[in-house]
């Protein structure tokens, strides 16, 4: 979508300049008058959301219809845009494409990825070696959030930066300070923000692993190969990066949500189990009951509850769906989504972020977190979402294959400087 918008904007700018030049002519010729009318109609169509390619196709269809010629087949559609798809195919087969800017910090991280063709001291990649189509990062994260809700902006605080250098991020807790009622002309008292400090966000490098594609498929495929590969890369990143964003240790990798919440020092809600719900022999080591969810909900300070969400995996959600109230109704309800309009599970009036990397309900696990996503920071470097082409690997060459690998840099962290006023709470199954 972003590719189409930019292309339309460039076309509108160019045609508007031509329209003004024709409009100021004192004695335009008949051809110039017709051209002015055509340009005006084209600009209106572009502003309505149509592209020049679509208008050319419509004109061609009208001409072929007048000549009695058959209708031409439609070109394959791609969500990346026809231009990006065409550039990708050219680059994939020949290695030639317009050079993309790669920030220097990202180049440094690539020194081990040059397949033996470059010195480790060189920071400039081979021309045509990288492919960064416009909209690639946006499309990738759209796909990734369908696999794991942790990538959805509704469930984390997304920060995007151009470079991947270490970045200090402010952390604070000011819930203990209140405004005061004062009389006229009274002197104000200075009160510092409580627990004010900063934390460092890095940009850890993730790779999708190499996907080998035959030369024949790249040359002859009728489907949008770039869009297909982008979906494959995004799904791999969703599984690998998503796991780190949930349970990463913070040592040479992102600090995951669970790790950050546990390290904040909050006291967990120890599960008592679902026996009071279903009359079974289940305990807090293998089940979670209504009382546990209620206790977790109210353990979070009321100031953080607006906008708060539950983080859990699908197995835990299924277990909670089986918990019924006295009227036989499930505690879980489904409503339209916050961002994409899809069905989203709600628990106690709060949305549930389904994250496959959250642990199952089991002995000594932390299967459910409840908190405000504004305080879970997820850093992204959009320019690091690029594709690398491998064509000199002997194993690939001998089999007529070309390898492609996607890269992404990200980090995460929990903002919770004060355990007494933490923005996250969690349930822990006893051992």
N, C-alpha and C positions, 0 to 999 in steps of 0.2 A: 504494500500500500504506500509506503514512504517513497519507494522508487517511482511509482506512478505520479505521486503528488509533485515530486521534484521535477520530473520530466515535463509535466504539464505547466509548471510554473515557468520553466525556461522557455517553453514554446509560447506561452502567453506574453512573456516579456519581449521576445523577439518580434512576434506578430503585432504587438501593440506599438512598438517603435515604427514598424512599417506602416501601420494604419495612420499614425500621426503624420508621417511624412507624406502620405497620399492625400490626407485630409486638408493640408495647408496649400496644396497646389491651386493656383488661381484658375488655370484653364486646363483641367485634366482631360486627357484623351478618353475615348470610349473604353479602351482597354484598361486604362488606369481606374476609371469609375467602376468597371466590373470587378477589378481586382480589389478595390476598396470594399465593395459589398461582400465579396468572398471572404476577405480577411475579417470583417466585422462578424460574419456568421461563424467563422472558425473560432474566433476568440470567445464568443458566447457559448459555443459547444464545449470548448476547453474548460470554461468556468463552470459548466454544468457537470463536469467530471469525466467527459469523454476524452480519449487520447487521439493524437493525430493518426496513429496507425488504424484505430477503429474507423475514423472518418474516411481514410483512404480506402479501407476495405468496403465501406458502404458505397462509395463512389464507383469502385470497381464492380461491385455487385450490380448496381444500376446499369452501368455500361454493358456488362455481359448480358443482362436481362434484355436490354434493347436490341442487342445483336443476336439474340436467340441462343446464346451459349449456355452450357450447363453451369450450375452453381459450383464454385470451388470449395474444397473441403476446408473446414476451420482449422487454424493453426492450434497446436497444443497449448493449453493454458498453463501458466506457472505463477504461483503466488509471489515469487521473487521478482517477477516482471520479465517480459520478453527480452529486453536488452541485457539484463543480468544473465539470463539463461544462455543467450547467444555468446556473450563474453566468456561464460564458464566453459562452454563446449570448445571454443577456440583455444582457450588456455589449457584445457584438459588434454587436448590432442597434440597441440604444437608447443605449448609452454609460453605462447606469446599473448600478452594482454597489457592493458594500461597498468603501469606500475602503481601500486597502492602504498600509501605512507604507513610505515610501521614505526610507532614510537620507539625511541632508542632503548628504553628499559625493557621493552618486549623483545627487541633484537638480542639483548644480552642473554635473556632466558632461552633463546633459540640456539645457542652455540652448540648444544648437544644434539640438535635436530637437523644438522646440515648434511647428514648421510655421508660424512667423510669428504665432502667437496670443498670445505672452507676451513680456514685457520680458526682456532678458537679465539683468536684476538680480533677477528673481523666481526663487525657488528652490522654490516649491511648485507641483506639477503640477496640471493641471485634474482636478477630482474625476471619477473614472471613466475617466481617460485611461490609467491603468496597470492591468495585471492580473497579479497575483502569486498564482496558485493554490497551495495547499499541495501539496508534492510535485513541483512543476514542475521545480525545479532538479535534484532527485534523478533524476527520469525522464529529463531531458535528458542528464545525464552518463552514465546507463546506456546510452542510445542512442549517445552520442558515442564511448564506448569500443568499440562494435562496429565503428566506422569506423576508429578509430585507437587502438592500445594505449597510447599515451602518456597517455590519460585514465583508464586502469585504475589503481586504487590499488596494485596489485601491482607497478607499474613506475615509480612516482614517489611522492614524499613529499608528500601532500596536506595543506595547511593552509587551514582555512576561517576567515574573519573576518567580523564583522558589518559593519564599515565598510571603506572602500577607501582610507583614508589611508596614507601611506608607513609602512612597518613595518620596523624593524630586525630582522634575523634573525641569530642567532649562528652563527659558523663557527669551526671548530677542527680541529686535527690533533694527536692525542696518541699516535700509534702508536709514537713513539720512546721513550716513558717506560714503564718496567716496574716492577712491584712488586719489593721486595727482601726477602731473608730477614734478620731481625734477632734479636738475643738478647734475653733478658728484661730489661725496664727500660731498653732502649736508647732514645736520643733519636731522634725522627723528623726527617727532613730535608724541608724545603719545596721542592717542585719545581713551577714554574708549568706550566700547560697550554700545550703548544707551539702556536704559530701561532693564538692565540685572537684573534678579532675579530668583526666583524659586517658584514653586507651589507644593502642596502636593497631591500625588495620593494615594488613599486608595485602598482597595480590598473588596468591599461590597459583601455580601453573598446572592445568589439567590437560591431558591429551585423550582423544577419543579412541586411540589405537588405529592402525592403518586399515583402510577398506580398499581391497584390490578390485579394479574394474577392467574388463577386457577392452582393448582398443576398438574392437568391432561394435561393442555396446555403446561406447562413447560416440562413434561415428554414425551409427544407424538407428539408435533408439528413437522411437516416435514420442515417447513420454518425456516430461521435463526431468532430465537426469540430475540437474543441479538441485532441484527442489527435493527429489527423492533422497539424494545423499545428505542434504541438510537435515531432513527428518531423521535419518539414521544417526547422524552425529548428535543431534539434539536429544534423542532418546538415550544414547549412551551417556552423554553428559548428565542427563537428569538422574540416572541411576548412580553414577560415580560421584558427581558433585553433591547430589542430594544427600547421600550417606554422610559425607563430610560436614555438610551444613547442619545435620542433626546430631551426629555423635563424634565429630572431629575432636581430637585431643587438644588442639591449639599448639602443638609442637610440630613445626614444619608442615602444618596443615591448618585449615580454618578451625576456629573454636566453635564447636557445634552447639546447638540449642540446649541439648541435655547437659553437656559438659559445663556450659556457662551458667545454667540455672543451678545445678548442684554446687558449683564452685562459689556461687553468690552467698552461700551460707544459710539459705532458708531451710526451715524445718519441714520435712516432707509430711504429707498426709498419709499415714500408714493405713493401708486397705484392711477393712474388716471382712470383706467378702459379700457374696450375694445370697447367703443362706436365708436372710430375713426376707428376701424377695421371692425366692423360689422354693424355700423349705428344704433345700438340698444340704449335703454335707460339705459344700464348697467353703473354702476359707479365703482369707486375704492373700494367700500364697498363689492361688490359681483363679481368682475371680475378683470382680469389683461390683459393689452394690450401689443402690440408690443413695444410701447414707454416705458412702465414700464420695460420690460426685457432689452431694450437697455440702459436705465438709470442705472439699477442695474449692468449690465455688466461693464460699464465704471466707476461706483463708486468704484469698486475694483481697488486698485493700480496696475499698469501694472506689477510691479515686482512680484506680486503674481498670475497673470493670467496663466502663464505656469503651466499646471497640475491642474488648478482649475476645479471645478465641480459644478453643480446645485444640490441642495438637495430639493426634493419635493415628494409628494405622488402621487399615480396613478390618483386620481381624478383631481389634478392640472395639471398633464401631459395631460390628456384627454382634459381639457379646452384649453391648449396651442396648442394642435394639431389642434383645430378648428380655430386657428388664421391663416389667409391666407395673402400672399403678393399680390401685384397687378397682378401677373401672375397666381394667384390661387394656389400657392404652400404653403404647411404647413411649419411653422417655425421649426418643429421638424422633424428630419431625424433619420434613424436607421442604425447602422453600427455594425460590429462584435465587441464583447466585449473585454475589456482590459485584462481580466485574464482567462475567461472560453470559449471564442469564441462564446458566445450567442449574440443575437441581443440586443444592448443597444441604448436607445434614446439619440440623441445629439441635443443640443440647442445652436445656435450661435457658432457651432464648438466645444462645450464643452459637455462632457458626463453628463448624468442625473443619479444621485443616487436615485432610487425609494425606499423611506423609508415610510412604512405604517403609522408610528407614527407622521409624519409631519402633521400639521393641514391643513384642507381644506381651499379653498379660501372663506373667510367669513369676516364679519365685525369685525375689531380690531384684526384679526389673523395675524400671520407671516408665510405665506404658502411656501415661497421660500427663500432659502439661497444660496448664491454664494460665493465660497471661495476655498482656497487651503487646501486639506485634510491633508497635512503634519503637519498642525497646529491644527488638532483635534486629541488629543492623546487618545488612548484606551488601557488601561492596562488590561492584562489577566494573570491569574495564572493557567497554564495548568494542574498542579497537583491537582487543586481543582475540576476538571471536573471528578467526580467519582459518583458511584451509591451506594446508601445505601439500605440494605435489611431489611425489617420489617417482622418478623414471629411470634412475641409474642403478637401482638395486638389481643385482644379477638374477636373483630368484624371480623377480617380477618380469624382467626383460625376457628371460628365456621362455616364459609362458605367455608372452604378449599381453602383459598386464601393466596397468599404471596404478600406483597407490595414492590414496588421499587420506589425510589426517587433519582433524580439527583440533583447535587449541582454544583454551578459555582460562582467564585469570580471575580469581574471586577470593573473597575472604568473608568472615562473619564474626559476630561477637554479640554478647548479651550486655546491655547497659543495666547494671544492678549494683551500684556502689554501697547500698545500705540494706543489709539483710532484714532489718526491722520494717522497711518500707519497700520491699522488692516488687517489681512489676510482673513476676512469674511465680507460680507455685506448681507443685507436682505431686502425683500419687506414687507411692512406692509400695510394691507388693512385699510382704514380709517373707523372710526365708523360712 
